[in-house]
Amino acid sequence: MLAVPVKVSETIDFVTPLSTYISDKYTNISEDSYTSSLTSLNQLRTAALTPDTTSQDPAEQEKQRQKLYQYYAQICSMQSKFPISASSSDVKMSFKWKDAFKPSKSLTQHSLAYERAAMLFNIGAVYTLHGLNADTSNGGYTKNAAKLFMYAAGVYTHLRNNVATRVGGALTSDLSQEGLQSK
């Protein structure tokens, strides 16, 4: 069996740009009420970018996937609340991701849609890595590994049909329609 490698990204800071946006747009909210949440968001992204893909313990594997899903849910929620783009009137943040299959190539976009697509790609990759590392001492190894690979296929189908198509601008080859096409 083959596993898909995870995409790699650089650390970013949500606290400074989003704090500035919130304080400019919502003057009646104290900075203390959201700074800790934004710091937690930074920590959640860091945890999502460094999943343990070598564990054979199904419970530990599930915990790792939940970290990715939690961050992915936050991105989805943020898309409607924060106008992130390169425009001077929006929140200026950039998300730089390396191509999973060509790590020497990277792409930077000012878009939560791009961040969402990259994170969804990594959720699928982690499913394949966990399928590859499924517990072989268990009699249900084959079924568990097959289930994890099927989940990955579902994630990539959703990414190809619903998420990647909504990302404006260029994409790395792993997020392109051709790269996500099943043969």
C-alpha positions as CSV (number, residue, x, y, z in Angstrom):
1,M,0.0,0.0,0.0
2,L,1.1,3.5,-0.6
3,A,0.5,6.6,1.5
4,V,0.1,10.2,0.5
5,P,2.7,12.6,2.1
6,V,1.4,15.5,4.1
7,K,1.8,19.1,2.8
8,V,4.1,21.3,4.8
9,S,3.5,24.9,5.8
10,E,5.3,27.6,7.6
11,T,4.1,28.9,11.0
12,I,1.8,31.9,10.8
13,D,0.4,34.3,13.3
14,F,-3.3,34.8,13.6
15,V,-3.1,37.0,16.7
16,T,-1.7,40.2,15.3
17,P,-3.7,40.6,12.1
18,L,-7.0,39.4,13.5
19,S,-6.6,41.4,16.7
20,T,-6.1,44.5,14.6
21,Y,-9.2,43.7,12.4
22,I,-11.4,43.0,15.4
23,S,-10.3,46.1,17.3
24,D,-10.9,48.2,14.2
25,K,-14.3,46.8,13.4
26,Y,-15.7,46.1,16.8
27,T,-14.7,48.8,19.2
28,N,-17.0,47.6,22.0
29,I,-15.1,44.3,22.5
30,S,-12.2,44.2,24.9
31,E,-8.9,42.8,23.6
32,D,-8.8,40.3,26.5
33,S,-11.9,38.6,25.3
34,Y,-10.4,37.3,22.0
35,T,-6.6,37.3,22.4
36,S,-6.5,34.0,24.2
37,S,-8.8,32.5,21.5
38,L,-6.5,33.6,18.7
39,T,-3.5,32.3,20.6
40,S,-5.3,28.9,20.9
41,L,-6.0,29.1,17.2
42,N,-2.2,29.4,16.6
43,Q,-1.6,26.4,18.8
44,L,-4.3,24.4,17.1
45,R,-2.8,25.1,13.7
46,T,0.7,24.1,14.9
47,A,-0.7,20.8,16.3
48,A,-2.5,20.2,13.0
49,L,0.7,20.8,11.0
50,T,2.6,18.2,13.0
51,P,0.5,15.1,13.3
52,D,2.0,11.8,14.5
53,T,1.5,9.6,11.5
54,T,3.6,6.6,12.8
55,S,1.3,5.5,15.7
56,Q,-0.3,2.1,15.3
57,D,-2.8,2.6,18.2
58,P,-6.2,3.3,16.7
59,A,-7.2,5.6,19.6
60,E,-4.0,7.7,19.2
61,Q,-4.6,7.8,15.4
62,E,-8.1,9.1,16.0
63,K,-6.8,11.8,18.4
64,Q,-4.3,12.9,15.7
65,R,-7.1,13.2,13.1
66,Q,-9.3,15.1,15.5
67,K,-6.7,17.8,15.8
68,L,-6.8,18.3,12.0
69,Y,-10.6,18.2,12.0
70,Q,-10.7,20.8,14.8
71,Y,-8.5,23.2,12.9
72,Y,-10.3,22.6,9.7
73,A,-13.6,23.4,11.4
74,Q,-12.1,26.7,12.7
75,I,-11.0,27.6,9.1
76,C,-14.5,26.9,7.8
77,S,-16.0,29.1,10.5
78,M,-13.5,31.9,9.9
79,Q,-14.2,32.1,6.2
80,S,-17.5,33.9,6.7
81,K,-16.2,36.2,9.6
82,F,-12.8,37.5,8.4
83,P,-12.1,38.9,4.9
84,I,-8.6,37.6,4.4
85,S,-7.0,38.7,1.2
86,A,-4.1,40.8,-0.2
87,S,-6.4,43.8,-0.4
88,S,-5.6,46.8,1.8
89,S,-9.1,46.9,3.2
90,D,-9.0,43.2,4.3
91,V,-7.0,41.2,6.8
92,K,-3.6,40.7,5.2
93,M,-2.5,37.1,5.9
94,S,-0.6,34.7,3.7
95,F,-0.6,31.0,3.7
96,K,2.4,29.3,2.2
97,W,2.2,25.5,1.5
98,K,4.7,23.2,-0.2
99,D,3.5,20.7,-2.8
100,A,3.2,17.3,-1.1
101,F,4.7,15.5,-4.1
102,K,7.2,18.2,-5.1
103,P,8.4,19.7,-1.8
104,S,10.8,22.1,-3.6
105,K,7.8,23.9,-5.0
106,S,5.6,26.1,-2.8
107,L,2.8,28.5,-3.3
108,T,1.6,31.4,-1.2
109,Q,-2.0,32.7,-1.2
110,H,-3.9,35.2,0.8
111,S,-7.0,33.1,1.2
112,L,-8.6,30.9,3.8
113,A,-10.1,28.8,1.0
114,Y,-6.5,27.8,0.1
115,E,-5.7,27.1,3.8
116,R,-8.9,25.0,3.9
117,A,-8.0,23.0,0.8
118,A,-4.5,22.4,2.0
119,M,-5.7,21.2,5.4
120,L,-8.3,18.9,3.9
121,F,-5.5,17.5,1.7
122,N,-3.6,16.7,4.9
123,I,-6.6,15.1,6.5
124,G,-6.7,12.7,3.6
125,A,-3.0,12.2,3.7
126,V,-3.1,11.3,7.4
127,Y,-5.9,8.8,6.8
128,T,-3.6,7.1,4.2
129,L,-0.6,7.2,6.6
130,H,-2.7,5.7,9.4
131,G,-3.9,3.1,7.0
132,L,-0.4,2.2,6.1
133,N,0.6,2.1,9.8
134,A,-2.5,0.2,11.0
135,D,-2.0,-2.3,13.8
136,T,-0.9,-5.5,12.2
137,S,-1.2,-7.5,15.4
138,N,-5.0,-7.1,15.3
139,G,-7.0,-9.7,13.3
140,G,-9.0,-6.9,11.8
141,Y,-6.0,-5.2,10.3
142,T,-7.0,-5.5,6.7
143,K,-10.5,-4.2,7.4
144,N,-9.2,-1.3,9.4
145,A,-6.6,-0.3,6.9
146,A,-9.1,-0.6,4.0
147,K,-11.6,1.6,6.0
148,L,-8.9,4.3,6.5
149,F,-8.0,4.3,2.8
150,M,-11.7,4.6,1.9
151,Y,-12.1,7.6,4.2
152,A,-9.0,9.1,2.5
153,A,-10.7,8.6,-0.9
154,G,-13.8,10.3,0.4
155,V,-11.9,13.2,1.7
156,Y,-10.0,13.6,-1.7
157,T,-13.3,13.4,-3.6
158,H,-14.8,16.1,-1.5
159,L,-11.7,18.2,-1.9
160,R,-11.7,17.8,-5.7
161,N,-15.5,18.4,-6.2
162,N,-16.3,21.0,-3.5
163,V,-13.3,22.7,-2.0
164,A,-10.4,23.0,-4.5
165,T,-12.8,24.4,-7.1
166,R,-13.6,27.4,-4.8
167,V,-9.9,28.4,-4.4
168,G,-9.2,31.4,-6.5
169,G,-5.8,31.7,-8.2
170,A,-3.0,29.2,-8.8
171,L,-2.8,25.9,-7.0
172,T,0.1,23.5,-6.3
173,S,-0.1,20.3,-8.4
174,D,-1.3,18.2,-5.5
175,L,-4.5,20.4,-5.2
176,S,-5.1,20.8,-8.9
177,Q,-8.1,18.9,-10.5
178,E,-5.6,16.7,-12.3
179,G,-3.7,16.0,-9.1
180,L,-6.8,15.0,-7.3
181,Q,-8.3,12.9,-10.1
182,S,-8.6,9.2,-9.4
183,K,-7.5,7.0,-12.2
